[in-house]
């Protein structure tokens, strides 16, 4: 028997084995997470993959809403805090005036060191507006979830983020 | 090519164990994994969710089958392909300056960085060794 004909059944079995594993995975995945697929089909998770039921205090806001909250804060409304989840360098290069820098990366590093526990306290803040770079950036969502778990129940995610704010020519602040 | 039976078994247990663990953590929190996939900014949200639902089972099944020795080469091949994909994805994220968690171990995930590529590369060497190992009967 030639070498080629010796290998052919092996290759066929190999491919069959791969297909079996993938098919079983699709069946198991669909069966176990069927409710999730149904919720996605119904329109959930379009802005971010987090369970809106588990994170009822988080909602997404537009640039106009963010501007409105910024104006309220400028006029002296208490309890509003803007949180920038980007890295320190990005924050230093430009951010929403008065925003607090809370880089997600640092929080995650601290959480790892402290085995999941990290202190996140924003005295006096009731409504927290979290933003990151914008576009497809996701650190604001991740940070919002962590803050939510700390007991804050009014968190707004400005999905447009810094890119949209900057492009709109709104007030900016730089730091060293 | 590595022919030592016990060494290959050790490789199978290590790689299989890591994949079962990684897959199980993701099955427990598919939304977190879908978010991690989305963070790489490579696929659409729909595809991210579908991958998040199916891929962990591929990991668990391949890992388990690799350890118990059923469909061993198919499992080793799938795991190798996954590892090559993971390495490519992390390298792409690094090249594009995307700072994200790898998403590889659910909530225990680490950052997608060079050390992660090295870890995946070691696992890839192990799984390829199993894949390319000659069946024992051919040695006699």
Interface residues (C-beta under 8 A of the other chain):
Chain A: X13 X14 X15 X16 X17 X18 X20 X21 X22 X24 X25 X26 X28 X29 X30 X32 X33 X36 X37 X40 X45 X46 X48 X49 X50 X51 X87 X105 X108 X112 X136 X138 X139 X141 X142
Chain B: X27 X30 X31 X32 X34 X35 X38 X39 X41 X45 X46 X48 X49 X52 X53 X54 X55 X56 X57 X58 X61 X62 X65 X71 X73 X74 X75 X77 X78 X99 X100 X101 X110 X111
